[in-house]
Structure formats: C-alpha cells, structure tokens
C-alpha cells in the first residue's frame, strides 16, 4: 500500500522516498528544457522572430516581436513560476530558499549601486528572490529592514555606507557576494544531513554536510573567476587576496599565490571539477579571451551537478534542476536579445552554455 511520507512521517522527517518522487517530477519537467542543439539551430537562423518561434515550440511563451524589456519580463515570470511550483512540493523548503537567495543579493546590488549612481535600477531587478524587489526597495528607502533577514539587513546597511564612502561599485559587489555566501552557509546547515538509505553498496559518507560541501565548491568557482579578472586588470597579489571569498576549499592566500605563481591556477585545481576551466583560465590570464573561460566555469558546475543528481536521492536533485532552469533562461535571453542586437550566429554559439540534460 502506498504511504504518503509527507503526511504520515514525524514532523521534520525527510525520507529518500520523498526525493524519489521529486526526481520523477523533475525528470518529467525536463521536457520543457531547451537542449543546446535547438539553441544552436535557433541561433543559425540569425532572425529573432524565427528563433522565438523555435523556442515556443519547446513549450515556452512565444516571444516573437518582443523587445528586450518584454523578453526580460516574460523570462523573469517564467523563472518565478517554476520556483513557486517546485517550492510547493519540495520535501525541504530550505532547498528552494537557498536557490532564491542569490536573487535577493542580486537585487541588493542593483539597488545600492543604482542609488549610488543616482539612476533607477528597476529594470535590473529579478523577481525570483525570497523577498520581492518592491519590498526590498521600500525597506531601503525607509531605512527599516525588519522584514528582511538579519544578514540581508546588515548587508544593505554596510553596502550603502561603503558605496557612499568609496564610490567603488566593484568593492560593493565583492562585499555583497561575501555576505551572500555567509547566509547561504547558514541556510544549508538546516537541511537534513542524510536522506539516503544505508545499504552495503552505499555506506554513510564521512565528512561534512553535503550542502556545505556544495557551497564550498561554489566559492571555489567564484574565486577562480575573480582570480582571472583581477590579474587581467593588473592588480596586485595582495589586492587579489583581499577580495577573494573565505570558506572555499582553497584559502585566499594560496589562490592568490597560484594566480601569480609558476604552476598557476590549473595546478591548484587539478583533480577537481574546475580543472578544465582553470586551464582555459591560464590563457585568459595572459590576455586571451575571457568569454570561453567564463563559459567553461558555468558548464563545469552544470556538469558536476548533473553527475550528482544521478547518484543521490536528496536535495542535490532539486539544486541541479533549478540551476539548469537558470542556465536555460540565461541561454534563451542571450539568444533572443543577441539576435535583436545583431550579434552573429557564431558569436552567439560561443556564449551559449551546454546544460547537460
């Protein structure tokens, strides 16, 4: 007899069976993902209206005839709708909250930097966060952050003061990123540490919480990108060390030394999911194009998560799916807005990311 685990298990208990149900649901939803091959086909048309129709054939809204602002609105609404749907059935609500969090911090960046520059940032807001952009903006204008999380409130206060004092949007960006990962660690610690059944083939894994391990790997990727960007700007090793994020698998001083040292970043990331991207980063450090490097970093993360979701019935499957949703939406946006801007098919293909679905 079928037993509804959510209804009958003790409060707070999460079973791997709940995530087996989620895995089936997510596999079904993959039918509306746009594969890389279709994106390439759409790019080769070099016509935004034809490309929009090809996207619509995959089950997406028809964005033919829309301008960039309208496309952004449709895609933001699609992301928000998907997040809400998954949130309703996910066994652990913190999983979707973790994925929403980056949009809260994105909106803080847009708000603080826009206010510092004296320009409205409304078009830069993304609606998939835990808090609506309108609420965050209202709290900012009223200087009252009681409705937000304590770390979001701290972030806005400090970023606001930093922007007024330094007039340096890059420094503000880096500070907000550090605070984002700090709150991400806090929320990840609330997830069930293990929902897989113990079997002779799969004994409990030693070490720290898997969600915390994922965040460390996210920080590694962010720090790798920062290393390449900072070195290309001609900044010093001490400056690079000061702007890298703590909490990854590699301390900032080691990363900074590698970025300026003989073995380089590829040696640092050997035997990790970022090794191929780090090798491409070596060329970017020397003045080569940065787009292939940033694309390789994004694809490395998507490939890593895709492999994990085949191995475990836990929150990693949901994290993988929502990451792919983001990548899919980014791909469609780059495709349609790029064609509207007259970017060639070859240039677009260089930017589109493989999502491994």
VEXDREN-2710 file (C-alpha; in Angstrom, 1 decimal):
% VEXDREN-2710
k/r/px/py/pz
1/UNK/0.0/0.0/0.0
2/UNK/1.3/3.5/-0.9
3/UNK/2.2/5.6/2.1
4/UNK/2.3/9.4/1.9
5/UNK/5.6/10.1/3.7
6/UNK/4.9/13.8/4.0
7/UNK/1.6/13.2/5.6
8/UNK/2.5/10.3/7.9
9/UNK/6.1/10.6/8.9
10/UNK/7.0/12.5/12.0
11/UNK/7.2/16.3/11.7
12/UNK/10.6/17.3/10.3
13/UNK/11.5/13.9/9.0
14/UNK/12.6/13.7/5.4
15/UNK/12.7/10.3/3.6
16/UNK/14.7/9.4/0.5
17/UNK/11.3/8.3/-0.9
18/UNK/10.2/11.9/-0.9
19/UNK/13.1/12.8/-3.1
20/UNK/12.5/9.8/-5.3
21/UNK/9.1/11.4/-6.0
22/UNK/10.8/14.7/-6.7
23/UNK/13.3/13.1/-9.1
24/UNK/10.4/11.6/-11.1
25/UNK/8.7/15.0/-11.2
26/UNK/11.9/16.8/-12.3
27/UNK/12.6/14.3/-15.0
28/UNK/9.1/14.9/-16.4
29/UNK/9.7/18.7/-16.3
30/UNK/12.8/18.3/-18.3
31/UNK/10.7/18.0/-21.4
32/UNK/10.4/21.8/-21.5
33/UNK/14.1/22.3/-21.2
34/UNK/15.7/23.6/-24.5
35/UNK/18.6/21.5/-25.5
36/UNK/21.8/23.0/-26.7
37/UNK/21.2/21.6/-30.2
38/UNK/17.9/23.5/-30.5
39/UNK/19.6/26.7/-29.3
40/UNK/22.3/26.3/-32.0
41/UNK/19.6/25.7/-34.6
42/UNK/17.8/28.9/-33.5
43/UNK/21.0/30.9/-33.5
44/UNK/21.8/29.8/-37.0
45/UNK/18.5/31.4/-38.3
46/UNK/20.0/34.8/-37.4
47/UNK/16.5/36.0/-37.0
48/UNK/15.0/36.8/-33.6
49/UNK/11.4/36.1/-34.7
50/UNK/12.2/32.7/-36.2
51/UNK/14.3/31.9/-33.1
52/UNK/11.5/32.9/-30.8
53/UNK/9.1/30.6/-32.6
54/UNK/11.6/27.7/-32.3
55/UNK/11.8/28.4/-28.6
56/UNK/8.0/28.5/-28.3
57/UNK/7.8/25.0/-30.0
58/UNK/9.6/23.6/-26.9
59/UNK/6.7/24.8/-24.7
60/UNK/7.9/28.3/-23.8
61/UNK/5.9/31.5/-24.3
62/UNK/6.0/32.9/-27.8
63/UNK/8.3/36.0/-27.6
64/UNK/8.3/36.8/-31.3
65/UNK/8.0/40.5/-31.8
66/UNK/9.0/41.5/-28.3
67/UNK/11.8/43.9/-27.3
68/UNK/14.5/43.3/-24.8
69/UNK/12.5/44.6/-21.8
70/UNK/9.4/42.5/-22.7
71/UNK/11.6/39.4/-23.1
72/UNK/13.2/40.0/-19.7
73/UNK/9.7/40.3/-18.1
74/UNK/8.5/37.0/-19.7
75/UNK/11.6/35.2/-18.6
76/UNK/11.6/36.5/-15.1
77/UNK/8.0/35.5/-14.7
78/UNK/8.8/32.0/-16.0
79/UNK/11.6/31.6/-13.5
80/UNK/9.4/32.8/-10.7
81/UNK/6.6/30.5/-11.6
82/UNK/8.9/27.4/-11.8
83/UNK/10.5/28.2/-8.4
84/UNK/7.0/28.5/-6.8
85/UNK/5.9/25.2/-8.3
86/UNK/8.9/23.4/-7.0
87/UNK/8.7/25.0/-3.6
88/UNK/5.2/23.6/-3.1
89/UNK/6.3/20.0/-3.5
90/UNK/10.0/20.0/-2.3
91/UNK/10.4/18.0/0.9
92/UNK/12.7/20.6/2.4
93/UNK/11.6/24.3/1.8
94/UNK/15.2/25.5/2.6
95/UNK/16.4/24.0/-0.7
96/UNK/14.4/26.4/-2.8
97/UNK/15.1/29.2/-0.4
98/UNK/18.8/28.6/-1.0
99/UNK/18.3/28.9/-4.7
100/UNK/16.2/32.0/-4.4
101/UNK/18.7/33.7/-2.1
102/UNK/21.0/34.8/-4.9
103/UNK/18.3/36.9/-6.4
104/UNK/17.8/38.7/-3.1
105/UNK/21.5/39.6/-3.2
106/UNK/21.4/40.4/-6.9
107/UNK/18.6/42.9/-6.1
108/UNK/20.6/44.4/-3.3
109/UNK/23.5/45.0/-5.7
110/UNK/21.2/46.7/-8.2
111/UNK/19.5/48.8/-5.6
112/UNK/22.6/50.0/-3.8
113/UNK/24.7/50.7/-6.9
114/UNK/21.8/52.3/-8.7
115/UNK/21.1/54.6/-5.8
116/UNK/24.8/55.4/-5.5
117/UNK/24.9/56.4/-9.2
118/UNK/21.6/58.3/-9.0
119/UNK/19.9/56.1/-11.6
120/UNK/16.8/53.8/-11.2
121/UNK/17.6/50.1/-11.1
122/UNK/14.1/48.8/-11.6
123/UNK/14.8/47.0/-14.9
124/UNK/17.7/45.1/-13.3
125/UNK/15.6/43.5/-10.6
126/UNK/14.8/39.8/-10.7
127/UNK/11.5/38.6/-9.1
128/UNK/12.5/35.1/-8.0
129/UNK/14.0/36.0/-4.6
130/UNK/12.6/35.3/-1.2
131/UNK/11.6/38.9/-1.0
132/UNK/10.0/41.0/-3.7
133/UNK/12.2/43.7/-5.2
134/UNK/9.5/46.2/-4.3
135/UNK/9.6/45.3/-0.6
136/UNK/13.4/45.5/-0.6
137/UNK/13.4/48.9/-2.3
138/UNK/10.7/50.2/0.2
139/UNK/12.8/49.0/3.2
140/UNK/15.8/50.7/1.7
141/UNK/14.0/54.0/1.2
142/UNK/12.6/53.8/4.7
143/UNK/15.9/52.6/6.2
144/UNK/13.9/49.9/8.0
145/UNK/14.9/46.3/7.4
146/UNK/12.9/44.4/10.0
147/UNK/11.1/42.5/7.3
148/UNK/14.3/41.1/5.8
149/UNK/16.7/38.5/7.2
150/UNK/19.3/39.8/9.7
151/UNK/22.2/39.2/7.3
152/UNK/20.3/41.0/4.4
153/UNK/19.8/44.0/6.7
154/UNK/23.4/44.0/7.7
155/UNK/24.4/43.7/4.0
156/UNK/22.3/46.7/2.9
157/UNK/23.4/48.9/5.7
158/UNK/27.1/48.2/5.1
159/UNK/26.9/48.2/1.3
160/UNK/25.0/51.5/1.4
161/UNK/27.7/53.1/3.6
162/UNK/30.5/51.6/1.5
163/UNK/29.1/53.0/-1.7
164/UNK/28.7/56.5/-0.2
165/UNK/32.2/56.4/1.2
166/UNK/34.2/54.7/-1.6
167/UNK/32.1/55.3/-4.8
168/UNK/33.5/51.9/-5.8
169/UNK/30.8/49.6/-7.2
170/UNK/33.3/46.7/-7.6
171/UNK/34.1/46.8/-3.9
172/UNK/30.4/46.8/-3.1
173/UNK/29.8/43.8/-5.4
174/UNK/32.6/41.8/-3.7
175/UNK/31.3/42.6/-0.2
176/UNK/27.7/41.6/-1.1
177/UNK/29.0/38.3/-2.6
178/UNK/30.7/37.5/0.7
179/UNK/27.6/38.2/2.6
180/UNK/25.5/36.1/0.2
181/UNK/27.8/33.0/0.8
182/UNK/27.7/33.7/4.6
183/UNK/23.9/33.4/4.6
184/UNK/24.0/30.5/2.2
185/UNK/26.1/28.6/4.7
186/UNK/23.6/29.3/7.5
187/UNK/20.6/28.1/5.5
188/UNK/22.4/25.0/4.1
189/UNK/23.1/23.8/7.7
190/UNK/19.3/23.5/8.2
191/UNK/19.0/20.8/5.6
192/UNK/18.6/17.1/6.5
193/UNK/22.3/15.8/6.6
194/UNK/21.4/12.4/5.1
195/UNK/18.2/11.1/3.5
196/UNK/19.7/8.2/1.5
197/UNK/19.0/4.7/2.9
198/UNK/22.1/2.9/4.2
199/UNK/23.0/-0.1/2.1
200/UNK/26.0/-2.3/1.7
201/UNK/26.7/-0.6/-1.6
202/UNK/26.3/3.0/-0.2
203/UNK/27.5/3.5/3.4
204/UNK/27.2/6.9/5.0
205/UNK/29.8/9.2/3.6
206/UNK/32.4/10.7/6.0
207/UNK/33.0/14.4/6.2
208/UNK/30.8/17.5/6.4
209/UNK/27.2/18.1/5.3
210/UNK/26.8/17.7/1.5
211/UNK/25.1/21.0/1.1
212/UNK/28.0/22.8/2.8
213/UNK/30.4/20.9/0.5
214/UNK/28.4/22.2/-2.5
215/UNK/28.7/25.8/-1.2
216/UNK/32.5/25.4/-0.8
217/UNK/32.7/24.3/-4.4
218/UNK/30.6/27.3/-5.5
219/UNK/33.0/29.6/-3.7
220/UNK/35.9/27.9/-5.4
221/UNK/34.3/28.7/-8.8
222/UNK/33.6/32.3/-7.8
223/UNK/37.2/32.7/-6.6
224/UNK/38.6/31.2/-9.7
225/UNK/36.7/33.7/-11.8
226/UNK/37.8/36.6/-9.5
227/UNK/41.5/35.5/-9.9
228/UNK/41.4/35.7/-13.6
229/UNK/39.5/39.0/-13.7
230/UNK/41.8/40.7/-11.1
231/UNK/45.0/39.6/-12.8
232/UNK/43.8/40.7/-16.1
233/UNK/43.1/44.2/-14.6
234/UNK/46.8/44.4/-13.5
235/UNK/46.0/44.5/-9.8
236/UNK/48.5/43.2/-7.1
237/UNK/48.6/39.8/-5.4
238/UNK/47.8/41.5/-2.1
239/UNK/44.7/43.1/-3.6
240/UNK/43.6/39.8/-5.0
241/UNK/44.0/38.0/-1.7
242/UNK/41.9/40.8/0.0
243/UNK/38.9/40.3/-2.4
244/UNK/38.7/36.5/-2.5
245/UNK/35.9/34.9/-0.6
246/UNK/36.7/32.8/2.6
247/UNK/35.1/29.4/3.0
248/UNK/36.1/27.6/-0.1
249/UNK/38.4/24.6/-0.4
250/UNK/41.4/26.8/-1.1
251/UNK/42.4/29.7/1.2
252/UNK/42.6/33.1/-0.5
253/UNK/46.4/33.4/0.1
254/UNK/47.0/30.1/-1.7
255/UNK/44.8/31.0/-4.6
256/UNK/46.4/34.5/-5.0
257/UNK/49.9/32.9/-4.9
258/UNK/48.8/30.4/-7.6
259/UNK/47.3/33.1/-9.8
260/UNK/50.7/34.9/-9.8
261/UNK/52.9/31.8/-9.5
262/UNK/54.6/29.3/-11.8
263/UNK/52.2/26.4/-11.5
264/UNK/49.2/28.7/-11.9
265/UNK/45.6/28.0/-11.3
266/UNK/45.5/24.8/-13.3
267/UNK/47.8/23.2/-10.9
268/UNK/45.7/24.4/-7.9
269/UNK/42.5/22.9/-9.3
270/UNK/44.0/19.6/-10.6
271/UNK/41.7/16.7/-9.8
272/UNK/38.7/18.9/-9.3
273/UNK/35.6/19.6/-11.4
274/UNK/37.2/23.0/-12.3
275/UNK/40.4/21.7/-13.8
276/UNK/39.5/22.2/-17.5
277/UNK/38.1/25.6/-16.8
278/UNK/41.3/26.6/-14.9
279/UNK/43.4/25.5/-17.8
280/UNK/41.4/27.8/-20.1
281/UNK/41.7/30.5/-17.4
282/UNK/45.5/30.3/-17.8
283/UNK/45.2/31.6/-21.4
284/UNK/42.7/34.3/-20.2
285/UNK/45.3/35.4/-17.5
286/UNK/47.7/36.1/-20.3
287/UNK/45.3/38.3/-22.2
288/UNK/43.3/35.7/-24.1
289/UNK/39.5/36.0/-24.5
290/UNK/37.6/35.7/-21.2
291/UNK/34.3/34.5/-22.6
292/UNK/35.4/30.9/-23.2
293/UNK/36.8/30.8/-19.6
294/UNK/33.6/32.1/-18.0
295/UNK/31.5/29.7/-20.2
296/UNK/33.8/26.8/-19.1
297/UNK/33.3/27.7/-15.4
298/UNK/29.5/27.7/-15.8
299/UNK/29.4/24.4/-17.8
300/UNK/31.7/22.7/-15.3
301/UNK/29.3/23.4/-12.5
302/UNK/26.3/22.2/-14.5
303/UNK/28.1/19.0/-15.5
304/UNK/29.2/18.4/-11.9
305/UNK/25.6/18.8/-10.6
306/UNK/24.2/16.6/-13.4
307/UNK/26.5/13.8/-12.3
308/UNK/25.5/14.2/-8.6
309/UNK/21.7/14.0/-9.3
310/UNK/22.2/10.6/-10.9
311/UNK/23.8/9.3/-7.7
312/UNK/21.7/10.6/-4.8
313/UNK/18.0/11.0/-3.8
314/UNK/18.3/14.2/-1.8
315/UNK/18.3/18.0/-2.2
316/UNK/21.0/17.8/-4.8
317/UNK/18.5/16.8/-7.5
318/UNK/16.5/19.9/-6.8
319/UNK/19.6/22.1/-6.7
320/UNK/20.6/20.6/-10.0
321/UNK/17.2/21.2/-11.6
322/UNK/16.8/24.8/-10.5
323/UNK/20.4/25.6/-11.6
324/UNK/19.5/24.2/-15.1
325/UNK/16.4/26.3/-15.1
326/UNK/18.6/29.4/-14.6
327/UNK/21.0/28.3/-17.3
328/UNK/18.2/27.6/-19.7
329/UNK/16.6/31.0/-19.1
330/UNK/20.0/32.7/-19.5
331/UNK/20.6/30.9/-22.8
332/UNK/17.2/31.9/-24.2
333/UNK/17.8/35.5/-23.1
334/UNK/21.3/35.6/-24.7
335/UNK/19.9/34.0/-27.9
336/UNK/16.9/36.3/-28.4
337/UNK/18.4/39.6/-27.2
338/UNK/21.6/38.8/-29.0
339/UNK/19.8/38.3/-32.3
340/UNK/17.8/41.5/-31.7
341/UNK/21.2/43.3/-31.3
342/UNK/22.6/41.9/-34.5
343/UNK/25.1/39.6/-32.9
344/UNK/26.2/36.9/-35.4
345/UNK/25.3/33.2/-35.0
346/UNK/28.9/32.2/-34.4
347/UNK/29.4/34.7/-31.6
348/UNK/26.1/33.6/-30.0
349/UNK/27.2/29.9/-30.2
350/UNK/30.4/30.9/-28.3
351/UNK/28.3/32.2/-25.4
352/UNK/25.5/29.6/-25.2
353/UNK/26.1/27.1/-22.4
354/UNK/25.7/23.3/-22.5
355/UNK/23.3/22.3/-19.7
356/UNK/23.9/18.5/-19.7
357/UNK/20.2/17.4/-19.6
END
